[in-house]
């Protein structure tokens, strides 16, 4: 009995230790999206057992509106989003997991204006950047020491969509790698298209090339923004910013076939729409989508594992304004919502049975938070 008790105690202790994370918060520091006196990237410690957040450090940099952690968590990459007055850029930082401090390495131009998304491959060879303002996406090589090289490939989109206020030209909004990293999904809000690129991390100069039958057209005026993959299943989910819808696709070897579409708003909703982000829980049971505009909510769906299809379960206020980005922590117990115009990151508890969210009472106040990433504490 004593041995059993000690074993249980040790397991609980190890579980508690292993559920400590660093949280990185990217913000807007200047321009029209600025809502305060943000300095750049804020680092906190997050307790995966209690949901508590404690400040650790800050790194000054311009408009780090989207972040990407390289595998291992020792390098962080941030877009420096511009409003067109100066070229877009990407900054590289090293991260000390013992002290929680970021250190600037270098900066490169992103290949277009208004960079808004960045991915880093598992081999830490390439940074793949979406340039919203420029309507392009670029590949920047990464050195063994985390240094960014100048872009060696930039692919330009051209065209427009039916929403003349938002789709007057191409607006690439995300560059998301497939789980096997053989393909890159590129959402273009301005063209109502998802383009699929083959990705070869071993390439010397041009890691991207169009995949066969690689263009997927969504509803006119929908404004595709972000995608996410079902873990271990052949399904992809898409959030459409302008129409506030979620599309479900069957996915095989770079090919997408739509199988379902749902609203991310309640029936009869008549307010302004500005859907932003979506994520699936680590166990694949629930999908969440954020809505800005007048809704300021998270839509909650259950996922059928056999078909990938969604069932709407409900909505949760983000208790703030403009939830541009949110994340689910690695334990799958918590959802953190970044309220850009609410100057807050709110921590919600996830019900493991229903997927519904409840306010944990834990939050942090930070100016214009727009991107959240985590890595384990060592």
N, C-alpha and C positions, 0 to 999 in steps of 0.2 A: 504493500500500500504506500509506504514511504517513497519507494522508488518511482511508483506511478505518479505521485504528487510532485516529486522533483522534476520528472520528465515533463509533466504538463506545465510546471512553472517555467522551465527553461524554454519550452516551445513558445509560451506566451511572451516571454522576455525577448526572444529572438524576433518574433513577429512584430512586437512593438518597435524594436530597433530598426527592422527592415522597412518600416513604414514611415520613415522620415525622408522628406524630399526638399529640394530647393525649388522654389517657384520663381520663375522669371516673368516680369510684367513689362511688356513693350507699351509705349505711350506715344501720344502726339505732343511735341514740344513747341511747335510753331505752325503758322499758317492758319487756314480757315477752320481746321478741325481742333485746334488748341482750345482746351477748356481749363486753364489754370497755369501753374508755373512748373510744369513737369521738367525734370532734368534729363530723362532718357529711359534707361532700363533699370528697373527696381528688382532687387533680389530679396526673397523672404524664405524662411524655413516653414514648411507645412507639415503638420503632424497628421498622418493618415489614420490615426486611431481616434483623435479628438476633434480634428478639423481646425485646430488652432494655427494661426499665422503670426510669425514674428519677423520684424525687419532685420536684414543682414547687411546689405550694401547697395550702392547706387553707382551706375556708370553713365556719365554724360555722353550723349550722342544725339544727332538730329533725327527727329521723327522716326524712331524705330518701331514702325507700325506692324511689322510682322517679324517673327523670330523663328529660327530653326536650330535645334541642338544636334550636333554631330553625334553619332553613336559613341557611347562611353561618357558623354556629358562633359568632356574637357574642352570643347570648343563650341562657341555660340556665334551664330551669324544673324545679322539684322539688316533688313532693308532700311535705307534712309529715304523715305518717301518725300518727293518734292511736288510742288504744285505747278511745275513747268518753268519756273523762273531760273532753275539751275538743274543740271543733269541729275537723274536718279543715281543712287549709289548703294553699295552693299558694304557693310563693315564686318570685320572678323575680330573675335575676342577669344582669348584663352580664359578658362575658368578653373580656379583652385577649389576643389571640392572640400578641402579642409578648412579654409578660411571663408569661403563663400564670396570671394572677390573676383571680379572680372578685370581683365587687362587688355587694352586695345592692341591689336596686332597691325592691321592695315585696312585700307579702304580702296574699292575699285568702283568705276562707273558700272551701272547695271545694264546698260545697253538701250535704255529708253527712259522716258519720263514717268514719274509716279509709280515706282516699284511698290507692290503691295503684298507679295507672297514670295516665300522662298522655301525650297526643299533641299536637303542634303542626302546623298545616297548612302547606303549602308557601308560602302567601302571608303567613304569620306574622300572621294575623288572629285566630285562636282557639286557646285551650288547652282540650282535651277531656279531662275527668278522670273516672276510675272511682272511686266511693266504695264500697269493699267492705263496710265496717261499716254504712253507711247504705242499701245496696241501691239506689243511684241513680247517675246520671252527669250531669255538668254541662258547660256551655260558658261559658268566661270570655273576654271580649274582650281582645285585646292591642293596645296603642298602638304608634305608630310608633317610640317610644323604648324599646320592650320592656316597658313598664309593664303590669301586669295590672289589668283592671277587675273589678268585682264580677260574680259569675255572673249572666248574663241569662236562662239557661234551665237548669232542673234537671228531669230525667225520673226519676220514682220507679217502681221495680218492686215488686210485691207477690206473695206466694205462698211456697211451700216445696217441698222435694224429699224423697225417701224416706230419705235419710241424716239421721236426726234430730240427730246430733251436729254435722253441718257444714252441713246444708241446712234449718235451722229457719226461715229466711227468705231473702229475696233477698240475693245477694252479688255485685254487679257487679265483675268482676275485670280487664277490659281494655276499652279504647276504641281501636280500630285502624282507621285510614283505608285505604281501597282505594287502589291505585296512582294512579288518576285522580282520587282525592279527591272522587268524587261520592257515596260511601257511607261509613258508619262501621259497623264490626262491633263489637257489644257482647256480650261473654261474661258470662253470669250463672251462676256456680258453684252458687248456691243453687236455681235454678229449672231447671237442665239445659237452658238455652236460649241460642241466639245470636239476638239481635235486630239487624236491619239498618235503619239510619237513613239517609235522604237527607241529604246535607251541602251547604250553600250558603254558601261563605265570604263572599259579598257581603251576606248578611243583616245587618240592623242589630241585631236583638235575639235572634232564635231561628233559628240556623243548621241545626237538626236537625228532621226530620219523618219519621214512619214510612214506610218503603218498602212497596210493594205486596207481599203474600205475604212479609212481612218476618221472621216468626218461624220459626226452625229448632229443632226439638226433638232432642236427642241422647239416648243411652241413659240410662234412669233411674239416678240415683246416680252418673253419670259425673263431674260437676263440671267443666264446660268452663272453661278458664282463659285461654289465649292462642291467637291465630291468627297465621299468617303467609302471605303471598302468594308464589307462584312468580313470579320476575321475567320478565315478558313472556309469561306463559302463563295460561290461565284456570283456575287451580287454587288452592285454599286448604287449609291444613293447620291442624289443631286439636289441642292437647294437653289431655287430660282429667286433672285433678289427682287425683281420688278413685279412679278405676279404672285409672289408668296406661295409657291408650290414646291412640293418635294416629289421628284421623279425616282422611280425604282427601275433599275436595269439588270438584266441578266448579262453576265460578263464572262467571256471566254477568249483568252489569247488576244487581248487588245480590241475585241469586238463587243459593242454594246447594243442590246436590244431592249427597248422600253417595255415593261410589263405592268406598271401601275403609276398613277399620279394621284396625289392627295393635296389638299390645302394645308398650309401651316397656320391657318387662322380659323377661328370659330365660324360656323355657318352663319351667314348674314352679316359678316364683318364689313363695315363700310369706311373704316379709317384709312389713313395713309399706310402704305405697305413699304417695307424695306428689309426683307429677310436677309440674313447674313451668314450664318454658320450652321454646321451640323456635325454630330459625332455619334458614334455607336458605342454602347457600353462594352467593356472588355470581354464580357461573357456572351455578347451578341444578342442579348434578350431585348434591349431597348435602344431606340434611336431618338435623339433630341435635336431640335432645330430652333435657332434663335430668330426672333422677329424684332426689328426696330420700328421705325415709323411711329404710329400712335399705339401700337400693341405692347411693346416692351415686355415680351414674354418668351418663354420656352415652350414649344410644342413637344408633347411626349407621345411616343408611339411604341407599341410592342411589335416585335419582329417574329414572323413565322419562320423557323429555321429551315423547314423543308422547301419553302418557296421564296423566301426573302421578302415577302409582302408585308405591308405595314397595317396596323390597326390603331387609330387614334385613341389615346387613353385620356388626354386632358391637356391643360395648360397651366403654367406657373408664371406669375409675375416675377420679373427679375429684381423687383424692389429698387428700381433705378431706371435711368433713361439710356437708351441706345446700346443694347447688348450686342456690340459688333462681333465679339468673340467670346467663346466659353470653352471649358475643357472638363473632361472627366478624369479624376485622378487615377493613378495606376491600380489602386486597390478596388476601384469600381464602386466605392462607397459614397463618394462625394462628387458634386458638380459645382464648379466655380464659374460664375458669370461675371464678365467684365463689362460694367456699365460705363461706356465712354463719356456720356454727358451727365452721368450721375456721380462721377468721381469715386467709384467704389468697385470693389470685387466682393461679391456676396457668395458665401459658402452654403450650399444646399445639401441636405442628406438625401440619398437615393434609397427608396424603399426597395429591397431586393426582390419582393414578390410582385409588386405592381409597377415599379419604375417611377412612381410619382415622387415629387420633390417636396421637401419641407425645409423651411428656413432654420438653419442650425443656430442662428444668433451670432455666428462668426463672420467677420468681414474686415476688410482693410479699406482705408481711404487713400486714394492715389489719383493724381490729375490725369484725365483722359486715358484710362487704361483700354488698350485695344488688342492685346495678344497675350496669351498665357501658355507657358511651357513648364515642364517639370523634369527633374532628374534626381535619382536617389542620392541621399547623403552618404558619404563614405565614413 
